[in-house]
């Protein structure tokens, strides 16, 4: 397991054998995981943003509707939600209440955020009800940060300060929420990453994830499509030197290899029954790659309950069509569902000697 005890570079679907067994038997299952976008707008305009095609619209999920739907999802068996999406989740005025409702409904809660608004007030309410908060910080100095995130340089020090404050609140109250940073490995900043790892460690973070660039075919820009991560094999060991018992570096080498090779060991996407995406207009989608394509929109939470959408004939027909005919060569490389699909494909297409355990 090494430094990646949370299996960030892999998947955890094998830890849910009951749900997988139900799927193998052809049953309609509730998703284990839902990504929710509370906000359509963002305070940053990152140069690599794969959601830029959504237009950063100033729209926010209806709080009352989401409270009802989150309670419903807990009863249906949804295990986790991550608040992230096409905008900055902490811009939603009721985001803390939303997290509290989800937690009270038996759902594990997580956040991916740029961290600028993770102030003391937010941290004090989110830490008790959240499993992890991951701050996306994609540069190692304030100047680099301003250029990459296309924001003011002062945001960089604000983010570091916010994580320090959150870590202090966590320690004071004994909360279990994991705090982490993630950073896309960009060649021009690679030399500064060891210094940033020290900064993240000293701020009180539990880990720093170094991940590859990912590009959605829907994105309006592709500034780093030429990257080859095999050139950075030595960087992993350099960063390991910054680890301590309480701070780890998760270098996503498997995802980087997938980016370099562009190879997948499955022919169809089988992962759709296990997760969903809710955009900031309350539409429920099967796949981020196919946002705005009606074939992947299952319904709207302002018009139907989650159960009506998820258990309905329309969604099941769309999933069936995808499973049988979707051309995955048009999917974006390093999709989070790639390891899940490799696992499910192997279950559906066993090797000759798999019974010799």
FENTAWO-V803721 format. One record per residue. N is the residue number from 1. RES is the residue in one small letter. NEAR is the number of other C-alpha atoms within 12 Angstrom. Layout:
N_RES_NEAR, N_RES_NEAR
This chain:
1_x_11, 2_x_15, 3_x_28, 4_x_24, 5_x_17, 6_x_21, 7_x_20, 8_x_29, 9_x_32, 10_x_29, 11_x_25, 12_x_23, 13_x_30, 14_x_22, 15_x_14, 16_x_20, 17_x_15, 18_x_17, 19_x_26, 20_x_29, 21_x_19, 22_x_17, 23_x_25, 24_x_21, 25_x_13, 26_x_14, 27_x_16, 28_x_26, 29_x_29, 30_x_34, 31_x_36, 32_x_34, 33_x_35, 34_x_40, 35_x_37, 36_x_44, 37_x_45, 38_x_46, 39_x_36, 40_x_34, 41_x_30, 42_x_37, 43_x_27, 44_x_35, 45_x_27, 46_x_32, 47_x_28, 48_x_30, 49_x_34, 50_x_32, 51_x_37, 52_x_28, 53_x_26, 54_x_30, 55_x_21, 56_x_27, 57_x_23, 58_x_20, 59_x_25, 60_x_34, 61_x_36, 62_x_27, 63_x_26, 64_x_18, 65_x_25, 66_x_37, 67_x_30, 68_x_23, 69_x_37, 70_x_38, 71_x_28, 72_x_28, 73_x_36, 74_x_30, 75_x_20, 76_x_26, 77_x_28, 78_x_36, 79_x_32, 80_x_33, 81_x_43, 82_x_36, 83_x_43, 84_x_37, 85_x_41, 86_x_41, 87_x_39, 88_x_39, 89_x_42, 90_x_38, 91_x_34, 92_x_32, 93_x_20, 94_x_25, 95_x_40, 96_x_32, 97_x_25, 98_x_40, 99_x_43, 100_x_30, 101_x_32, 102_x_37, 103_x_31, 104_x_22, 105_x_27, 106_x_25, 107_x_33, 108_x_33, 109_x_41, 110_x_38, 111_x_43, 112_x_36, 113_x_39, 114_x_42, 115_x_41, 116_x_34, 117_x_31, 118_x_38, 119_x_26, 120_x_24, 121_x_17, 122_x_33, 123_x_36, 124_x_28, 125_x_27, 126_x_38, 127_x_38, 128_x_30, 129_x_34, 130_x_39, 131_x_32, 132_x_35, 133_x_44, 134_x_35, 135_x_40, 136_x_38, 137_x_43, 138_x_45, 139_x_43, 140_x_39, 141_x_31, 142_x_26, 143_x_20, 144_x_28, 145_x_35, 146_x_24, 147_x_24, 148_x_32, 149_x_32, 150_x_24, 151_x_22, 152_x_22, 153_x_22, 154_x_20, 155_x_30, 156_x_36, 157_x_25, 158_x_25, 159_x_37, 160_x_39, 161_x_27, 162_x_34, 163_x_43, 164_x_29, 165_x_29, 166_x_42, 167_x_35, 168_x_24, 169_x_27, 170_x_31, 171_x_20, 172_x_14, 173_x_16, 174_x_15, 175_x_23, 176_x_21, 177_x_32, 178_x_35, 179_x_46, 180_x_45, 181_x_45, 182_x_37, 183_x_39, 184_x_39, 185_x_41, 186_x_35, 187_x_24, 188_x_18, 189_x_26, 190_x_31, 191_x_21, 192_x_25, 193_x_38, 194_x_29, 195_x_21, 196_x_35, 197_x_43, 198_x_29, 199_x_32, 200_x_44, 201_x_32, 202_x_26, 203_x_29, 204_x_32, 205_x_42, 206_x_40, 207_x_41, 208_x_49, 209_x_41, 210_x_42, 211_x_35, 212_x_39, 213_x_36, 214_x_35, 215_x_32, 216_x_30, 217_x_25, 218_x_24, 219_x_25, 220_x_17, 221_x_20, 222_x_23, 223_x_19, 224_x_23, 225_x_22, 226_x_15, 227_x_24, 228_x_23, 229_x_32, 230_x_21, 231_x_17, 232_x_29, 233_x_19, 234_x_16, 235_x_28, 236_x_32, 237_x_17, 238_x_21, 239_x_32, 240_x_27, 241_x_21, 242_x_28, 243_x_28, 244_x_21, 245_x_15, 246_x_20, 247_x_31, 248_x_35, 249_x_43, 250_x_38, 251_x_40, 252_x_33, 253_x_31, 254_x_29, 255_x_36, 256_x_33, 257_x_26, 258_x_29, 259_x_29, 260_x_24, 261_x_17, 262_x_23, 263_x_22, 264_x_29, 265_x_21, 266_x_25, 267_x_25, 268_x_32, 269_x_38, 270_x_35, 271_x_35, 272_x_41, 273_x_42, 274_x_37, 275_x_34, 276_x_40, 277_x_41, 278_x_42, 279_x_43, 280_x_40, 281_x_35, 282_x_35, 283_x_37, 284_x_42, 285_x_39, 286_x_41, 287_x_39, 288_x_38, 289_x_34, 290_x_29, 291_x_31, 292_x_21, 293_x_17, 294_x_18, 295_x_24, 296_x_30, 297_x_33, 298_x_40, 299_x_33, 300_x_29, 301_x_35, 302_x_25, 303_x_19, 304_x_22, 305_x_27, 306_x_39, 307_x_31, 308_x_24, 309_x_31, 310_x_38, 311_x_24, 312_x_20, 313_x_16, 314_x_19, 315_x_31, 316_x_28, 317_x_21, 318_x_29, 319_x_33, 320_x_24, 321_x_19, 322_x_25, 323_x_24, 324_x_15, 325_x_15, 326_x_23, 327_x_16, 328_x_28, 329_x_19, 330_x_19, 331_x_27, 332_x_30, 333_x_30, 334_x_32, 335_x_37, 336_x_31, 337_x_38, 338_x_34, 339_x_30, 340_x_33, 341_x_33, 342_x_28, 343_x_27, 344_x_33, 345_x_24, 346_x_21, 347_x_23, 348_x_21, 349_x_18, 350_x_14, 351_x_11, 352_x_8, 353_x_8, 354_x_10, 355_x_8, 356_x_7, 357_x_4
